[in-house]
Amino acid sequence: MLNTGERPGRGDYECTVCGEVITLNNPTDALPVCPRCHKTTYVKL
């Protein structure tokens, strides 16, 4: 499981609470707070 603020690299990440998918395009991008439910945990798709 990944958390807001981590920089896991390029790819798609799914919020573990609501299923919102966040795409990171830059390897230095950090995971944000989920824009839909405001939770902070993700899994890599």
C-alpha positions as a printed Julia matrix, in Angstrom:
45×3 Matrix{Float64}:
   0.0    0.0     0.0
   1.2    3.51   -0.83
   0.45   6.77    0.96
  -0.06  10.39    0.03
   3.29  12.14   -0.35
   5.18   9.07   -1.59
   6.88   9.18   -4.99
   6.31   5.68   -6.37
   7.09   6.52  -10.01
   5.05   6.63  -13.2
   1.83   4.67  -13.38
  -1.78   4.4   -12.31
  -2.72   4.25   -8.63
  -6.13   3.4    -7.21
  -7.52   4.83   -3.98
  -8.16   1.96   -1.58
 -11.33   3.61   -0.26
 -13.3    4.88   -3.29
 -11.48   3.43   -6.32
 -10.51   6.79   -7.87
  -7.55   6.3   -10.22
  -4.66   8.77  -10.17
  -2.1    8.75  -12.98
   1.43   9.91  -12.28
   3.38  10.81  -15.44
   6.6   12.05  -13.9
   8.81   9.84  -11.7
   9.2   12.72   -9.23
   5.43  13.32   -8.8
   4.04  12.62   -5.34
   0.71  10.92   -4.69
  -1.91  13.52   -3.74
  -4.78  13.28   -1.29
  -7.61  11.53   -3.19
  -9.61  14.22   -5.02
 -12.87  12.3    -4.57
 -12.89  11.05   -0.96
  -9.85  12.86    0.54
  -8.28   9.64    1.86
  -4.57   8.91    1.59
  -3.89   5.28    0.62
  -3.4    3.8    -2.84
  -2.44   0.58   -4.6
  -0.58   0.39   -7.92
  -2.63  -0.9   -10.84
